[in-house]
């Protein structure tokens, strides 16, 4: 019989660990508490019901959802490729996939301009052949958000695939199913919780994206001005409105963490 895992110690924490731990907690929590303390609660309904706020919120929700859909369509097969297929250079491909996680978002926006701008490597052909211009459009917002959000989904799904038993997929192929059918009918239902968790993380990251969006898509109200951009603009002219908008994004982040809590508890 396998012995149960050891429980965390119940004794008091040593002072050299307790003090920096408390300092780290204060460091992380204090800005959020300050945001709540300085929030204009009395004028909050008026601030949040303005046409500009709802316009930015609607655009943010639509673009984040579209970016998540793009991440699912492209990211799940990419995660399967990294987890199930052995090929030369897989480590390099994985590093390139996760690069947007550490790449400064503004640099990502510049890279998107160089690739998909009107004079970009690919963008010039899109413009000359199809008359398609991506920068400074709503589609550009979706592309910028998908670029920074997809790695979160790929990492989550790849980890779930590596934890899933591949023998079920192999058994399906021995019974005559193609690899795609085995993936669709066997593997995908097994990894559905991981896919859902990755999609939620990607959606939350897309909703909060700022740097790549403002660089690649600009800041045009009603077309490319998402909630983070509206917060940035309001901070210069109306700090109370900026706080109110920040609280909306904070509430969304808390909801995402609460929704993923059961997933994390199950994994642990």
N, C-alpha and C positions, 0 to 999 in steps of 0.2 A: 504494500500500500504506500503510495507516495505521500510523504509528510507534507503538511500544509506549509505554505510560504511563511517566513518569519514576519511577525507583526512589528510595526514601528515601535521603537522604544517609548515607554510611558514616563520615563524619568524626565527631570527638568533639563532644558537645553543649556549647554555650557555658555557662559557669558561671551566668549570670543566669537561664537556663532550666532547667539541671540541678537546682539547689538547690530551687526551688519544686516542681519535678516530683517529686523524691524526698520532699519534705515532704508533698505531696498523697498519694503512695503510702502513706507511713507512716500518715497520718491515716486512710486508708480501710482499711488492712489490720490496724493495731494492735488495734482492738476485736475483730476476728475471732480474731486470735492469742491475745488475752487470754482469750477464751471457751474456746479449746482448752486453754490452760494451766491454767485454773481448773476445768476439767471434772472431776467426780468419777468417774474412769474405773473405779475398783474397784467402786463401788456402782452403776455405770451399768445393768447388767442388771436389778438389783432395782428401780431407779427406773422403767425403761422397761417393765417387765412388770406394773406395778400396774394394777388394774382401771380406775382413774380415767384413767390415761394412754391406755390402749387405747380407752376410751370416747370421750375427746376426739379422739383420732386418727381413729377410725372416723367420728365425726360430721363432722370437718373434711374428710375425703376424700369422703364422700357429698355434703355440701353444696357443696364446691368443684366437684365433677363436675356436680352439678345446675345450679349457677350458670353453669358453662361451657356446658352444653347450652342454657340459656335465652339466653345471649349469642350462641351460634351461630344459633339460630332467629331471633332478632330483629336481631342485629348484622350478619350477612352481607347480608341485603336492604337494611339501612340503609346499609352501606358501598357497595353497588352503586348505590343512589339518589344518594349524594353524588358518586360517581365518574363515573356515566354519564348522569345526567339534569341538564339545565340548567333551573333554576327560580329565580325571584326569592327572595332571602333565603337562598340556599344557604350563604353564608359565615356567616350568623347561626346556621343550623342546625348547621353543623360546629362552631362555637364552643360551642353548647349541648351537643353530644354529647361534646366533650372537656372540658367543665367539671368533671366528677368527678375528672379527673386532678389538678387543682390545688385543688379544693375540700377543705377540712379534713374528714376522714372523720366527725368528730363532727357537723359541720354537715350532712353528708349524711344521717346518722342522724336528726337533728332534722327535716330536710326530709321524710324518709320517714314519720316519725311524723305530721307535719302533713298529709301526703297520704293515707296508708294506715292511720293510727291509727284507733281506734274512733270518735273524734270528728273525724277528718280529712276533707279535702275529698271524697275518694273512699271512704275507709274506712267512713264512717258509712252509706253506701248498701250497701256490701258486708255490713256487719253487720246492717242492718235488712232487706234483701232476701233475703240468702242465709245469714245467721247466720255469716258468715266473718270471723274475727278473725285478723289477720296478725302484729301485734307480739307479741314474747315467745313465739314459736313457732319450730319448726324451719323452717317455710316462710319465716318472717321472716328467718332467717339466710340462706337462699338468695337472697331478694330483695335484702338488703343487700349481699351479696357480688356479685351480678350487677350492681348499680348501680355499684359502683366498678370492676368488672373489664371490663365490656362495652366501654368506650372503648378499651382496649388492643387488643381484637380488631377493632373498627371501623377504627382507624388502620392496623393491619397489613393488613387486607383491602383498604381503600381504596387504600393505596399500591401493593399488588400489582395491583389493577384498573387503576390509572392507568399502570402499567408494561406491562400486557398489551396486545397489539395488538387494537383493537376491530374490525378488519376481518374477523376470523374470525367474530365474532358477527353482523356485518352481512351477511356472505356466507350464513350460515345462514338469516337472515330473508328474504333474497332468494330462497332456494330453497324457501320456503313454511313454514319453522318459525316458530312464535310466539316472541315475545321471551323468554317464560319457558322454552320448550323450548330456545332457543338458549343461554340462561344455564345451564340444567341440563345440557345435553349438550356444550356447547362451552366456555363461559367457566369454569364451575366446575372442570372437570378442569385447565384452564390455571392457575388460581389456587390449586389445592389446597395447594401448599407454603406459600403465604402464609396461607391459612386455618388450616392446622395450626400454624404458628408463632404466629398470633394466639390460637388456642385454648390453646396451652401457656402463653403469657403471661397470658391471662385466668385460667386455672386456678391458676397460681402466685400471682397477685394475690389471687384469691378465697381461697386457702388461708391467706394471711397477713393477711387483713383483720381489723381490730380495732375501730376507732372507730365506724364505722357499725353494726357488728354488736352491740356492747355497748349502744349507744344505742337501736337499734330492736328488737333481739331479746332483750336482757338477757344474763344469765350464769347460766343454770340447768344444773347438771350433768346430762348425758344427754339434754338437750333443745336447749339453745342454746350450751353451753360448748364452743367450738372450741379448737384448740391455742393460738392466741395468747391467748385469754382464760384458759386454764389456766396459761400461762406467767405472766401478770400476777398471777393468784391465788397461784401457788406462790411467786412472788418475795417476797410478804409473809410467808409462813409457812415455806417450805422453799426457800432459795436454791439448794441443790444440785439439787433437782428442777426448778427453773426453768432452770438451766443445761442440764440433760439434755434438757428439752423444746426449748430453743432450738437445741441441736445437731441435733435431728431436723429442725426447720424449715430450719436451715442446710444440712443434707445435701440436702433437697428442692430448695432454691434452686440449689445447685451442680449437681444433676442436670438441672434445667431449663436452666441456662446451657450445660451440656455438650450437651444435646439440641439446642439452638438454634445451636450453634457452626457446624455445616455450613451451616445456612440463612444465617447472617451472612456466612460465607466466600464462599458462592455469590453473594450480593447484592453483595459488594464486588468 
